[in-house]
Amino acid sequence: MTRQPDAFFSTSRLRAERLAPAHLRDLTDLHLDPEVSRYLGGVRSPAETKEYLDVNLAHWDRHGFGLWVFRTAEGSFAARAGLRCTQIDGVPEIEIAYTVHRNLWGRGLATEIAHALVTIWRDAELTASLVGIASLGNEPSRRILERVGLTYERDTSYHDAEVAVYRAVY
C-alpha cells in the first residue's frame, strides 16, 4: 500500500518543500551554472528551466511525489532533489535525483538528501525498486548512490549520455 510523501520535511541541516512555481528563480540560477549542469545534459536557459519546472509540477500532480527544493536553516537555496518516474531502456522506473548548489559542494549535503529520499521511497512503498542514474564520469554521485544503499547494476545510454545504473530493492 503506497502513501503520498509529505510536501514538507527536514533533514538534519536542510528544510525541504514541494516544488512550486515560486522556485523558478532558484532553479534558473542552478541550471545556468555550467559546473552544476555538467552531468545534467548541459546548461539550461531560463525558458528551458521554466519548461523543466512545468514538467516537474505536473509530475507531482500526476504521481503524488516528485522534486523538492531544499533550503538551509538561514533560508538559502541549497538543492533540488526528489523521486520521479522515468524510463530506462524502455522500462518504467522511479529514480532518485539530486542536484546541490555548487557553493555547498563537499559538505555531505547530497548524501544527507539522498538518505532522506531513500527513506521516503521505502516508507511510502512507491515501488519494489529504486534506481539512481549517474554519468560514468561523475564519481562523487556514484559514491553517494553507494553510500545510501544502491548497488551498481549496469552501464547504459540515457538521454544521449553514457550512465551507470544503480538499484535498491525494497
CNS distance restraints for C-alpha pairs under 8 A (distance, minus, plus):
assign (resid   1 and name CA) (resid 124 and name CA) 7.94 0.50 0.50
assign (resid   1 and name CA) (resid 125 and name CA) 6.59 0.50 0.50
assign (resid   2 and name CA) (resid 124 and name CA) 5.15 0.50 0.50
assign (resid   2 and name CA) (resid 125 and name CA) 4.97 0.50 0.50
assign (resid   2 and name CA) (resid 126 and name CA) 5.56 0.50 0.50
assign (resid   3 and name CA) (resid 124 and name CA) 4.83 0.50 0.50
assign (resid   3 and name CA) (resid 125 and name CA) 7.10 0.50 0.50
assign (resid   3 and name CA) (resid 126 and name CA) 7.58 0.50 0.50
assign (resid   4 and name CA) (resid  64 and name CA) 5.69 0.50 0.50
assign (resid   4 and name CA) (resid  65 and name CA) 6.61 0.50 0.50
assign (resid   4 and name CA) (resid 124 and name CA) 6.29 0.50 0.50
assign (resid   5 and name CA) (resid  64 and name CA) 7.26 0.50 0.50
assign (resid   5 and name CA) (resid  65 and name CA) 6.13 0.50 0.50
assign (resid   5 and name CA) (resid 120 and name CA) 6.54 0.50 0.50
assign (resid   5 and name CA) (resid 124 and name CA) 6.30 0.50 0.50
assign (resid   7 and name CA) (resid  16 and name CA) 7.97 0.50 0.50
assign (resid   7 and name CA) (resid  17 and name CA) 5.80 0.50 0.50
assign (resid   7 and name CA) (resid  18 and name CA) 4.78 0.50 0.50
assign (resid   7 and name CA) (resid  68 and name CA) 7.90 0.50 0.50
assign (resid   8 and name CA) (resid  15 and name CA) 7.52 0.50 0.50
assign (resid   8 and name CA) (resid  16 and name CA) 5.44 0.50 0.50
assign (resid   8 and name CA) (resid  17 and name CA) 4.53 0.50 0.50
assign (resid   8 and name CA) (resid  18 and name CA) 6.19 0.50 0.50
assign (resid   9 and name CA) (resid  15 and name CA) 6.14 0.50 0.50
assign (resid   9 and name CA) (resid  16 and name CA) 5.23 0.50 0.50
assign (resid   9 and name CA) (resid  17 and name CA) 6.81 0.50 0.50
assign (resid  10 and name CA) (resid  14 and name CA) 5.67 0.50 0.50
assign (resid  10 and name CA) (resid  15 and name CA) 4.39 0.50 0.50
assign (resid  10 and name CA) (resid  16 and name CA) 5.69 0.50 0.50
assign (resid  11 and name CA) (resid  15 and name CA) 6.40 0.50 0.50
assign (resid  11 and name CA) (resid  16 and name CA) 7.89 0.50 0.50
assign (resid  11 and name CA) (resid 112 and name CA) 6.98 0.50 0.50
assign (resid  11 and name CA) (resid 113 and name CA) 7.13 0.50 0.50
assign (resid  11 and name CA) (resid 116 and name CA) 6.83 0.50 0.50
assign (resid  12 and name CA) (resid 112 and name CA) 7.90 0.50 0.50
assign (resid  13 and name CA) (resid  72 and name CA) 6.54 0.50 0.50
assign (resid  13 and name CA) (resid  73 and name CA) 6.75 0.50 0.50
assign (resid  14 and name CA) (resid  70 and name CA) 6.06 0.50 0.50
assign (resid  14 and name CA) (resid  71 and name CA) 5.49 0.50 0.50
assign (resid  14 and name CA) (resid  72 and name CA) 4.93 0.50 0.50
assign (resid  14 and name CA) (resid  73 and name CA) 6.27 0.50 0.50
assign (resid  15 and name CA) (resid  70 and name CA) 5.45 0.50 0.50
assign (resid  15 and name CA) (resid  71 and name CA) 5.24 0.50 0.50
assign (resid  15 and name CA) (resid  72 and name CA) 6.47 0.50 0.50
assign (resid  15 and name CA) (resid  73 and name CA) 7.12 0.50 0.50
assign (resid  16 and name CA) (resid  68 and name CA) 5.85 0.50 0.50
assign (resid  16 and name CA) (resid  69 and name CA) 5.53 0.50 0.50
assign (resid  16 and name CA) (resid  70 and name CA) 4.37 0.50 0.50
assign (resid  16 and name CA) (resid  71 and name CA) 6.44 0.50 0.50
assign (resid  17 and name CA) (resid  68 and name CA) 5.27 0.50 0.50
assign (resid  17 and name CA) (resid  69 and name CA) 5.44 0.50 0.50
assign (resid  17 and name CA) (resid  70 and name CA) 6.56 0.50 0.50
assign (resid  18 and name CA) (resid  66 and name CA) 7.80 0.50 0.50
assign (resid  18 and name CA) (resid  67 and name CA) 6.48 0.50 0.50
assign (resid  18 and name CA) (resid  68 and name CA) 4.42 0.50 0.50
assign (resid  18 and name CA) (resid  69 and name CA) 6.39 0.50 0.50
assign (resid  19 and name CA) (resid  23 and name CA) 6.78 0.50 0.50
assign (resid  19 and name CA) (resid  56 and name CA) 7.78 0.50 0.50
assign (resid  19 and name CA) (resid  57 and name CA) 6.72 0.50 0.50
assign (resid  19 and name CA) (resid  66 and name CA) 7.80 0.50 0.50
assign (resid  19 and name CA) (resid  67 and name CA) 5.73 0.50 0.50
assign (resid  19 and name CA) (resid  68 and name CA) 4.81 0.50 0.50
assign (resid  19 and name CA) (resid  69 and name CA) 5.79 0.50 0.50
assign (resid  20 and name CA) (resid  24 and name CA) 7.90 0.50 0.50
assign (resid  20 and name CA) (resid  57 and name CA) 6.86 0.50 0.50
assign (resid  21 and name CA) (resid  53 and name CA) 7.26 0.50 0.50
assign (resid  21 and name CA) (resid  57 and name CA) 7.96 0.50 0.50
assign (resid  23 and name CA) (resid  27 and name CA) 6.23 0.50 0.50
assign (resid  23 and name CA) (resid  69 and name CA) 7.57 0.50 0.50
assign (resid  24 and name CA) (resid  28 and name CA) 5.97 0.50 0.50
assign (resid  24 and name CA) (resid  49 and name CA) 7.43 0.50 0.50
assign (resid  24 and name CA) (resid  50 and name CA) 6.65 0.50 0.50
assign (resid  24 and name CA) (resid  53 and name CA) 6.95 0.50 0.50
assign (resid  25 and name CA) (resid  29 and name CA) 6.23 0.50 0.50
assign (resid  26 and name CA) (resid  30 and name CA) 6.23 0.50 0.50
assign (resid  26 and name CA) (resid  77 and name CA) 6.66 0.50 0.50
assign (resid  27 and name CA) (resid  31 and name CA) 6.01 0.50 0.50
assign (resid  27 and name CA) (resid  49 and name CA) 6.85 0.50 0.50
assign (resid  27 and name CA) (resid  80 and name CA) 7.73 0.50 0.50
assign (resid  28 and name CA) (resid  32 and name CA) 6.08 0.50 0.50
assign (resid  28 and name CA) (resid  44 and name CA) 7.69 0.50 0.50
assign (resid  28 and name CA) (resid  45 and name CA) 7.42 0.50 0.50
assign (resid  28 and name CA) (resid  46 and name CA) 5.61 0.50 0.50
assign (resid  28 and name CA) (resid  49 and name CA) 5.80 0.50 0.50
assign (resid  28 and name CA) (resid  50 and name CA) 7.88 0.50 0.50
assign (resid  29 and name CA) (resid  33 and name CA) 6.75 0.50 0.50
assign (resid  30 and name CA) (resid  36 and name CA) 6.96 0.50 0.50
assign (resid  30 and name CA) (resid  37 and name CA) 7.90 0.50 0.50
assign (resid  30 and name CA) (resid 101 and name CA) 6.36 0.50 0.50
assign (resid  31 and name CA) (resid  36 and name CA) 7.06 0.50 0.50
assign (resid  31 and name CA) (resid  37 and name CA) 6.00 0.50 0.50
assign (resid  31 and name CA) (resid  43 and name CA) 5.63 0.50 0.50
assign (resid  31 and name CA) (resid  44 and name CA) 5.35 0.50 0.50
assign (resid  31 and name CA) (resid  45 and name CA) 7.47 0.50 0.50
assign (resid  31 and name CA) (resid  49 and name CA) 7.07 0.50 0.50
assign (resid  32 and name CA) (resid  37 and name CA) 7.34 0.50 0.50
assign (resid  32 and name CA) (resid  43 and name CA) 5.24 0.50 0.50
assign (resid  32 and name CA) (resid  44 and name CA) 5.92 0.50 0.50
assign (resid  32 and name CA) (resid  45 and name CA) 6.70 0.50 0.50
assign (resid  32 and name CA) (resid  46 and name CA) 7.94 0.50 0.50
assign (resid  33 and name CA) (resid  37 and name CA) 6.10 0.50 0.50
assign (resid  33 and name CA) (resid  43 and name CA) 6.60 0.50 0.50
assign (resid  34 and name CA) (resid  38 and name CA) 5.76 0.50 0.50
assign (resid  34 and name CA) (resid  42 and name CA) 6.79 0.50 0.50
assign (resid  34 and name CA) (resid  43 and name CA) 5.64 0.50 0.50
assign (resid  35 and name CA) (resid 102 and name CA) 7.53 0.50 0.50
assign (resid  36 and name CA) (resid  40 and name CA) 7.68 0.50 0.50
assign (resid  36 and name CA) (resid  99 and name CA) 7.47 0.50 0.50
assign (resid  36 and name CA) (resid 100 and name CA) 7.69 0.50 0.50
assign (resid  36 and name CA) (resid 101 and name CA) 7.11 0.50 0.50
assign (resid  36 and name CA) (resid 102 and name CA) 6.25 0.50 0.50
assign (resid  37 and name CA) (resid  41 and name CA) 6.56 0.50 0.50
assign (resid  37 and name CA) (resid  42 and name CA) 4.91 0.50 0.50
assign (resid  37 and name CA) (resid  43 and name CA) 5.32 0.50 0.50
assign (resid  37 and name CA) (resid  44 and name CA) 7.87 0.50 0.50
assign (resid  38 and name CA) (resid  42 and name CA) 5.34 0.50 0.50
assign (resid  38 and name CA) (resid  43 and name CA) 7.41 0.50 0.50
assign (resid  39 and name CA) (resid 135 and name CA) 6.23 0.50 0.50
assign (resid  39 and name CA) (resid 138 and name CA) 7.10 0.50 0.50
assign (resid  41 and name CA) (resid 159 and name CA) 7.97 0.50 0.50
assign (resid  41 and name CA) (resid 161 and name CA) 7.98 0.50 0.50
assign (resid  44 and name CA) (resid  48 and name CA) 5.50 0.50 0.50
assign (resid  44 and name CA) (resid  49 and name CA) 5.95 0.50 0.50
assign (resid  45 and name CA) (resid  49 and name CA) 6.11 0.50 0.50
assign (resid  46 and name CA) (resid  50 and name CA) 6.18 0.50 0.50
assign (resid  47 and name CA) (resid  51 and name CA) 6.36 0.50 0.50
assign (resid  48 and name CA) (resid  52 and name CA) 6.11 0.50 0.50
assign (resid  49 and name CA) (resid  53 and name CA) 6.05 0.50 0.50
assign (resid  50 and name CA) (resid  54 and name CA) 6.21 0.50 0.50
assign (resid  51 and name CA) (resid  55 and name CA) 6.17 0.50 0.50
assign (resid  52 and name CA) (resid  56 and name CA) 6.21 0.50 0.50
assign (resid  53 and name CA) (resid  57 and name CA) 6.04 0.50 0.50
assign (resid  54 and name CA) (resid  58 and name CA) 6.19 0.50 0.50
assign (resid  55 and name CA) (resid  59 and name CA) 6.23 0.50 0.50
assign (resid  56 and name CA) (resid  60 and name CA) 6.53 0.50 0.50
assign (resid  56 and name CA) (resid  66 and name CA) 6.74 0.50 0.50
assign (resid  56 and name CA) (resid  67 and name CA) 6.90 0.50 0.50
assign (resid  57 and name CA) (resid  61 and name CA) 6.56 0.50 0.50
assign (resid  57 and name CA) (resid  66 and name CA) 7.82 0.50 0.50
assign (resid  58 and name CA) (resid  62 and name CA) 6.05 0.50 0.50
assign (resid  59 and name CA) (resid  63 and name CA) 5.83 0.50 0.50
assign (resid  59 and name CA) (resid  64 and name CA) 7.54 0.50 0.50
assign (resid  59 and name CA) (resid  65 and name CA) 7.17 0.50 0.50
assign (resid  59 and name CA) (resid  66 and name CA) 6.14 0.50 0.50
assign (resid  59 and name CA) (resid  84 and name CA) 7.45 0.50 0.50
assign (resid  60 and name CA) (resid  64 and name CA) 4.87 0.50 0.50
assign (resid  60 and name CA) (resid  65 and name CA) 4.86 0.50 0.50
assign (resid  60 and name CA) (resid  66 and name CA) 5.13 0.50 0.50
assign (resid  60 and name CA) (resid  67 and name CA) 7.77 0.50 0.50
assign (resid  61 and name CA) (resid  65 and name CA) 7.85 0.50 0.50
assign (resid  65 and name CA) (resid  83 and name CA) 6.71 0.50 0.50
assign (resid  65 and name CA) (resid  84 and name CA) 7.12 0.50 0.50
assign (resid  66 and name CA) (resid  82 and name CA) 5.47 0.50 0.50
assign (resid  66 and name CA) (resid  83 and name CA) 5.01 0.50 0.50
assign (resid  66 and name CA) (resid  84 and name CA) 5.12 0.50 0.50
assign (resid  67 and name CA) (resid  80 and name CA) 6.60 0.50 0.50
assign (resid  67 and name CA) (resid  81 and name CA) 5.23 0.50 0.50
assign (resid  67 and name CA) (resid  82 and name CA) 4.07 0.50 0.50
assign (resid  67 and name CA) (resid  83 and name CA) 6.18 0.50 0.50
assign (resid  67 and name CA) (resid  84 and name CA) 7.20 0.50 0.50
assign (resid  68 and name CA) (resid  80 and name CA) 5.73 0.50 0.50
assign (resid  68 and name CA) (resid  81 and name CA) 5.51 0.50 0.50
assign (resid  68 and name CA) (resid  82 and name CA) 5.73 0.50 0.50
assign (resid  69 and name CA) (resid  77 and name CA) 7.45 0.50 0.50
assign (resid  69 and name CA) (resid  78 and name CA) 7.65 0.50 0.50
assign (resid  69 and name CA) (resid  79 and name CA) 5.89 0.50 0.50
assign (resid  69 and name CA) (resid  80 and name CA) 4.54 0.50 0.50
assign (resid  69 and name CA) (resid  81 and name CA) 6.60 0.50 0.50
assign (resid  70 and name CA) (resid  77 and name CA) 6.22 0.50 0.50
assign (resid  70 and name CA) (resid  78 and name CA) 5.39 0.50 0.50
assign (resid  70 and name CA) (resid  79 and name CA) 5.02 0.50 0.50
assign (resid  70 and name CA) (resid  80 and name CA) 6.01 0.50 0.50
assign (resid  70 and name CA) (resid  81 and name CA) 7.66 0.50 0.50
assign (resid  71 and name CA) (resid  75 and name CA) 5.24 0.50 0.50
assign (resid  71 and name CA) (resid  76 and name CA) 5.23 0.50 0.50
assign (resid  71 and name CA) (resid  77 and name CA) 4.62 0.50 0.50
assign (resid  71 and name CA) (resid  78 and name CA) 5.01 0.50 0.50
assign (resid  71 and name CA) (resid  79 and name CA) 7.05 0.50 0.50
assign (resid  72 and name CA) (resid  76 and name CA) 5.30 0.50 0.50
assign (resid  72 and name CA) (resid  77 and name CA) 6.64 0.50 0.50
assign (resid  72 and name CA) (resid  78 and name CA) 6.21 0.50 0.50
assign (resid  77 and name CA) (resid 101 and name CA) 7.57 0.50 0.50
assign (resid  78 and name CA) (resid 100 and name CA) 5.92 0.50 0.50
assign (resid  78 and name CA) (resid 101 and name CA) 5.36 0.50 0.50
assign (resid  78 and name CA) (resid 104 and name CA) 7.00 0.50 0.50
assign (resid  79 and name CA) (resid  98 and name CA) 7.22 0.50 0.50
assign (resid  79 and name CA) (resid  99 and name CA) 5.55 0.50 0.50
assign (resid  79 and name CA) (resid 100 and name CA) 4.19 0.50 0.50
assign (resid  79 and name CA) (resid 101 and name CA) 5.54 0.50 0.50
assign (resid  80 and name CA) (resid  98 and name CA) 5.98 0.50 0.50
assign (resid  80 and name CA) (resid  99 and name CA) 5.50 0.50 0.50
assign (resid  80 and name CA) (resid 100 and name CA) 6.60 0.50 0.50
assign (resid  81 and name CA) (resid  96 and name CA) 7.69 0.50 0.50
assign (resid  81 and name CA) (resid  97 and name CA) 5.29 0.50 0.50
assign (resid  81 and name CA) (resid  98 and name CA) 3.98 0.50 0.50
assign (resid  81 and name CA) (resid  99 and name CA) 6.04 0.50 0.50
assign (resid  81 and name CA) (resid 113 and name CA) 7.48 0.50 0.50
assign (resid  82 and name CA) (resid  96 and name CA) 5.91 0.50 0.50
assign (resid  82 and name CA) (resid  97 and name CA) 5.36 0.50 0.50
assign (resid  82 and name CA) (resid  98 and name CA) 6.42 0.50 0.50
assign (resid  82 and name CA) (resid 117 and name CA) 6.44 0.50 0.50
assign (resid  83 and name CA) (resid  94 and name CA) 6.46 0.50 0.50
assign (resid  83 and name CA) (resid  95 and name CA) 5.52 0.50 0.50
assign (resid  83 and name CA) (resid  96 and name CA) 4.79 0.50 0.50
assign (resid  83 and name CA) (resid  97 and name CA) 6.22 0.50 0.50
assign (resid  83 and name CA) (resid 117 and name CA) 7.07 0.50 0.50
assign (resid  83 and name CA) (resid 121 and name CA) 7.69 0.50 0.50
assign (resid  84 and name CA) (resid  94 and name CA) 5.41 0.50 0.50
assign (resid  84 and name CA) (resid  95 and name CA) 5.34 0.50 0.50
assign (resid  84 and name CA) (resid  96 and name CA) 6.79 0.50 0.50
assign (resid  84 and name CA) (resid  97 and name CA) 7.60 0.50 0.50
assign (resid  85 and name CA) (resid  92 and name CA) 7.06 0.50 0.50
assign (resid  85 and name CA) (resid  93 and name CA) 5.78 0.50 0.50
assign (resid  85 and name CA) (resid  94 and name CA) 4.54 0.50 0.50
assign (resid  85 and name CA) (resid  95 and name CA) 6.19 0.50 0.50
assign (resid  86 and name CA) (resid  92 and name CA) 5.88 0.50 0.50
assign (resid  86 and name CA) (resid  93 and name CA) 5.38 0.50 0.50
assign (resid  86 and name CA) (resid  94 and name CA) 6.07 0.50 0.50
assign (resid  86 and name CA) (resid  95 and name CA) 6.60 0.50 0.50
assign (resid  87 and name CA) (resid  91 and name CA) 5.13 0.50 0.50
assign (resid  87 and name CA) (resid  92 and name CA) 4.46 0.50 0.50
assign (resid  87 and name CA) (resid  93 and name CA) 5.65 0.50 0.50
assign (resid  88 and name CA) (resid  92 and name CA) 6.65 0.50 0.50
assign (resid  88 and name CA) (resid  93 and name CA) 6.93 0.50 0.50
assign (resid  88 and name CA) (resid 158 and name CA) 6.77 0.50 0.50
assign (resid  89 and name CA) (resid 156 and name CA) 7.79 0.50 0.50
assign (resid  89 and name CA) (resid 157 and name CA) 7.89 0.50 0.50
assign (resid  89 and name CA) (resid 158 and name CA) 7.79 0.50 0.50
assign (resid  93 and name CA) (resid 129 and name CA) 7.83 0.50 0.50
assign (resid  93 and name CA) (resid 130 and name CA) 7.00 0.50 0.50
assign (resid  93 and name CA) (resid 131 and name CA) 6.87 0.50 0.50
assign (resid  94 and name CA) (resid 127 and name CA) 7.36 0.50 0.50
assign (resid  94 and name CA) (resid 129 and name CA) 7.55 0.50 0.50
assign (resid  94 and name CA) (resid 130 and name CA) 5.47 0.50 0.50
assign (resid  94 and name CA) (resid 131 and name CA) 6.19 0.50 0.50
assign (resid  95 and name CA) (resid 130 and name CA) 5.89 0.50 0.50
assign (resid  95 and name CA) (resid 131 and name CA) 4.80 0.50 0.50
assign (resid  95 and name CA) (resid 132 and name CA) 5.52 0.50 0.50
assign (resid  95 and name CA) (resid 133 and name CA) 7.35 0.50 0.50
assign (resid  96 and name CA) (resid 114 and name CA) 7.40 0.50 0.50
assign (resid  96 and name CA) (resid 117 and name CA) 7.02 0.50 0.50
assign (resid  96 and name CA) (resid 118 and name CA) 7.64 0.50 0.50
assign (resid  96 and name CA) (resid 130 and name CA) 7.01 0.50 0.50
assign (resid  96 and name CA) (resid 131 and name CA) 6.30 0.50 0.50
assign (resid  96 and name CA) (resid 132 and name CA) 5.33 0.50 0.50
assign (resid  96 and name CA) (resid 133 and name CA) 7.79 0.50 0.50
assign (resid  97 and name CA) (resid 114 and name CA) 7.96 0.50 0.50
assign (resid  97 and name CA) (resid 132 and name CA) 7.05 0.50 0.50
assign (resid  97 and name CA) (resid 133 and name CA) 7.85 0.50 0.50
assign (resid  98 and name CA) (resid 110 and name CA) 6.72 0.50 0.50
assign (resid  98 and name CA) (resid 113 and name CA) 7.49 0.50 0.50
assign (resid  98 and name CA) (resid 114 and name CA) 7.15 0.50 0.50
assign (resid  99 and name CA) (resid 110 and name CA) 7.32 0.50 0.50
assign (resid 100 and name CA) (resid 104 and name CA) 6.79 0.50 0.50
assign (resid 100 and name CA) (resid 105 and name CA) 6.78 0.50 0.50
assign (resid 100 and name CA) (resid 109 and name CA) 7.50 0.50 0.50
assign (resid 100 and name CA) (resid 110 and name CA) 6.40 0.50 0.50
assign (resid 101 and name CA) (resid 105 and name CA) 6.90 0.50 0.50
assign (resid 104 and name CA) (resid 109 and name CA) 7.52 0.50 0.50
assign (resid 105 and name CA) (resid 109 and name CA) 7.48 0.50 0.50
assign (resid 108 and name CA) (resid 112 and name CA) 6.25 0.50 0.50
assign (resid 109 and name CA) (resid 113 and name CA) 6.05 0.50 0.50
assign (resid 110 and name CA) (resid 114 and name CA) 5.99 0.50 0.50
assign (resid 110 and name CA) (resid 144 and name CA) 7.28 0.50 0.50
assign (resid 111 and name CA) (resid 115 and name CA) 6.07 0.50 0.50
assign (resid 111 and name CA) (resid 144 and name CA) 5.55 0.50 0.50
assign (resid 111 and name CA) (resid 147 and name CA) 7.39 0.50 0.50
assign (resid 111 and name CA) (resid 148 and name CA) 7.11 0.50 0.50
assign (resid 112 and name CA) (resid 116 and name CA) 6.43 0.50 0.50
assign (resid 113 and name CA) (resid 117 and name CA) 6.25 0.50 0.50
assign (resid 114 and name CA) (resid 118 and name CA) 6.17 0.50 0.50
assign (resid 114 and name CA) (resid 144 and name CA) 7.51 0.50 0.50
assign (resid 114 and name CA) (resid 145 and name CA) 7.61 0.50 0.50
assign (resid 114 and name CA) (resid 148 and name CA) 6.62 0.50 0.50
assign (resid 115 and name CA) (resid 119 and name CA) 6.29 0.50 0.50
assign (resid 115 and name CA) (resid 148 and name CA) 5.55 0.50 0.50
assign (resid 116 and name CA) (resid 120 and name CA) 6.22 0.50 0.50
assign (resid 117 and name CA) (resid 121 and name CA) 6.13 0.50 0.50
assign (resid 118 and name CA) (resid 122 and name CA) 6.21 0.50 0.50
assign (resid 118 and name CA) (resid 148 and name CA) 7.35 0.50 0.50
assign (resid 119 and name CA) (resid 123 and name CA) 5.94 0.50 0.50
assign (resid 120 and name CA) (resid 124 and name CA) 5.88 0.50 0.50
assign (resid 121 and name CA) (resid 125 and name CA) 5.95 0.50 0.50
assign (resid 121 and name CA) (resid 126 and name CA) 5.82 0.50 0.50
assign (resid 121 and name CA) (resid 127 and name CA) 7.72 0.50 0.50
assign (resid 121 and name CA) (resid 130 and name CA) 7.72 0.50 0.50
assign (resid 122 and name CA) (resid 126 and name CA) 7.07 0.50 0.50
assign (resid 122 and name CA) (resid 170 and name CA) 6.69 0.50 0.50
assign (resid 125 and name CA) (resid 170 and name CA) 7.99 0.50 0.50
assign (resid 127 and name CA) (resid 170 and name CA) 7.71 0.50 0.50
assign (resid 128 and name CA) (resid 169 and name CA) 5.84 0.50 0.50
assign (resid 128 and name CA) (resid 170 and name CA) 5.12 0.50 0.50
assign (resid 129 and name CA) (resid 167 and name CA) 6.68 0.50 0.50
assign (resid 129 and name CA) (resid 168 and name CA) 5.48 0.50 0.50
assign (resid 129 and name CA) (resid 169 and name CA) 4.28 0.50 0.50
assign (resid 129 and name CA) (resid 170 and name CA) 5.76 0.50 0.50
assign (resid 130 and name CA) (resid 167 and name CA) 5.56 0.50 0.50
assign (resid 130 and name CA) (resid 168 and name CA) 5.19 0.50 0.50
assign (resid 130 and name CA) (resid 169 and name CA) 6.50 0.50 0.50
assign (resid 131 and name CA) (resid 150 and name CA) 7.53 0.50 0.50
assign (resid 131 and name CA) (resid 165 and name CA) 6.65 0.50 0.50
assign (resid 131 and name CA) (resid 166 and name CA) 5.43 0.50 0.50
assign (resid 131 and name CA) (resid 167 and name CA) 4.43 0.50 0.50
assign (resid 131 and name CA) (resid 168 and name CA) 6.49 0.50 0.50
assign (resid 132 and name CA) (resid 145 and name CA) 6.59 0.50 0.50
assign (resid 132 and name CA) (resid 150 and name CA) 7.34 0.50 0.50
assign (resid 132 and name CA) (resid 165 and name CA) 5.85 0.50 0.50
assign (resid 132 and name CA) (resid 166 and name CA) 4.93 0.50 0.50
assign (resid 132 and name CA) (resid 167 and name CA) 6.24 0.50 0.50
assign (resid 133 and name CA) (resid 163 and name CA) 6.36 0.50 0.50
assign (resid 133 and name CA) (resid 164 and name CA) 5.83 0.50 0.50
assign (resid 133 and name CA) (resid 165 and name CA) 4.89 0.50 0.50
assign (resid 133 and name CA) (resid 166 and name CA) 6.35 0.50 0.50
assign (resid 134 and name CA) (resid 138 and name CA) 6.27 0.50 0.50
assign (resid 134 and name CA) (resid 141 and name CA) 6.15 0.50 0.50
assign (resid 134 and name CA) (resid 142 and name CA) 5.98 0.50 0.50
assign (resid 134 and name CA) (resid 163 and name CA) 5.37 0.50 0.50
assign (resid 134 and name CA) (resid 164 and name CA) 5.34 0.50 0.50
assign (resid 134 and name CA) (resid 165 and name CA) 6.74 0.50 0.50
assign (resid 135 and name CA) (resid 161 and name CA) 7.06 0.50 0.50
assign (resid 135 and name CA) (resid 162 and name CA) 6.10 0.50 0.50
assign (resid 135 and name CA) (resid 163 and name CA) 4.22 0.50 0.50
assign (resid 135 and name CA) (resid 164 and name CA) 6.17 0.50 0.50
assign (resid 136 and name CA) (resid 155 and name CA) 7.97 0.50 0.50
assign (resid 136 and name CA) (resid 162 and name CA) 6.17 0.50 0.50
assign (resid 136 and name CA) (resid 163 and name CA) 4.92 0.50 0.50
assign (resid 136 and name CA) (resid 164 and name CA) 5.74 0.50 0.50
assign (resid 138 and name CA) (resid 142 and name CA) 6.44 0.50 0.50
assign (resid 139 and name CA) (resid 143 and name CA) 6.17 0.50 0.50
assign (resid 140 and name CA) (resid 144 and name CA) 6.33 0.50 0.50
assign (resid 141 and name CA) (resid 145 and name CA) 6.34 0.50 0.50
assign (resid 142 and name CA) (resid 146 and name CA) 6.43 0.50 0.50
assign (resid 142 and name CA) (resid 164 and name CA) 7.97 0.50 0.50
assign (resid 143 and name CA) (resid 147 and name CA) 6.09 0.50 0.50
assign (resid 144 and name CA) (resid 148 and name CA) 6.32 0.50 0.50
assign (resid 145 and name CA) (resid 149 and name CA) 6.57 0.50 0.50
assign (resid 145 and name CA) (resid 150 and name CA) 5.37 0.50 0.50
assign (resid 145 and name CA) (resid 151 and name CA) 7.56 0.50 0.50
assign (resid 145 and name CA) (resid 166 and name CA) 7.06 0.50 0.50
assign (resid 146 and name CA) (resid 150 and name CA) 5.03 0.50 0.50
assign (resid 146 and name CA) (resid 151 and name CA) 5.98 0.50 0.50
assign (resid 146 and name CA) (resid 152 and name CA) 7.65 0.50 0.50
assign (resid 146 and name CA) (resid 166 and name CA) 7.96 0.50 0.50
assign (resid 149 and name CA) (resid 168 and name CA) 6.44 0.50 0.50
assign (resid 150 and name CA) (resid 166 and name CA) 5.50 0.50 0.50
assign (resid 150 and name CA) (resid 167 and name CA) 4.81 0.50 0.50
assign (resid 150 and name CA) (resid 168 and name CA) 4.59 0.50 0.50
assign (resid 151 and name CA) (resid 166 and name CA) 5.04 0.50 0.50
assign (resid 151 and name CA) (resid 167 and name CA) 5.24 0.50 0.50
assign (resid 151 and name CA) (resid 168 and name CA) 6.43 0.50 0.50
assign (resid 152 and name CA) (resid 164 and name CA) 7.18 0.50 0.50
assign (resid 152 and name CA) (resid 165 and name CA) 6.12 0.50 0.50
assign (resid 152 and name CA) (resid 166 and name CA) 4.28 0.50 0.50
assign (resid 152 and name CA) (resid 167 and name CA) 6.53 0.50 0.50
assign (resid 153 and name CA) (resid 164 and name CA) 7.48 0.50 0.50
assign (resid 153 and name CA) (resid 165 and name CA) 5.56 0.50 0.50
assign (resid 153 and name CA) (resid 166 and name CA) 5.21 0.50 0.50
assign (resid 153 and name CA) (resid 167 and name CA) 6.49 0.50 0.50
assign (resid 154 and name CA) (resid 164 and name CA) 5.81 0.50 0.50
assign (resid 154 and name CA) (resid 165 and name CA) 5.39 0.50 0.50
assign (resid 154 and name CA) (resid 166 and name CA) 7.29 0.50 0.50
assign (resid 155 and name CA) (resid 162 and name CA) 7.02 0.50 0.50
assign (resid 155 and name CA) (resid 163 and name CA) 5.56 0.50 0.50
assign (resid 155 and name CA) (resid 164 and name CA) 4.35 0.50 0.50
assign (resid 155 and name CA) (resid 165 and name CA) 5.96 0.50 0.50
assign (resid 156 and name CA) (resid 162 and name CA) 5.83 0.50 0.50
assign (resid 156 and name CA) (resid 163 and name CA) 5.55 0.50 0.50
assign (resid 156 and name CA) (resid 164 and name CA) 6.41 0.50 0.50
assign (resid 156 and name CA) (resid 165 and name CA) 7.25 0.50 0.50
assign (resid 157 and name CA) (resid 161 and name CA) 5.40 0.50 0.50
assign (resid 157 and name CA) (resid 162 and name CA) 4.60 0.50 0.50
assign (resid 157 and name CA) (resid 163 and name CA) 5.93 0.50 0.50
assign (resid 158 and name CA) (resid 162 and name CA) 6.40 0.50 0.50
assign (resid 158 and name CA) (resid 163 and name CA) 6.49 0.50 0.50
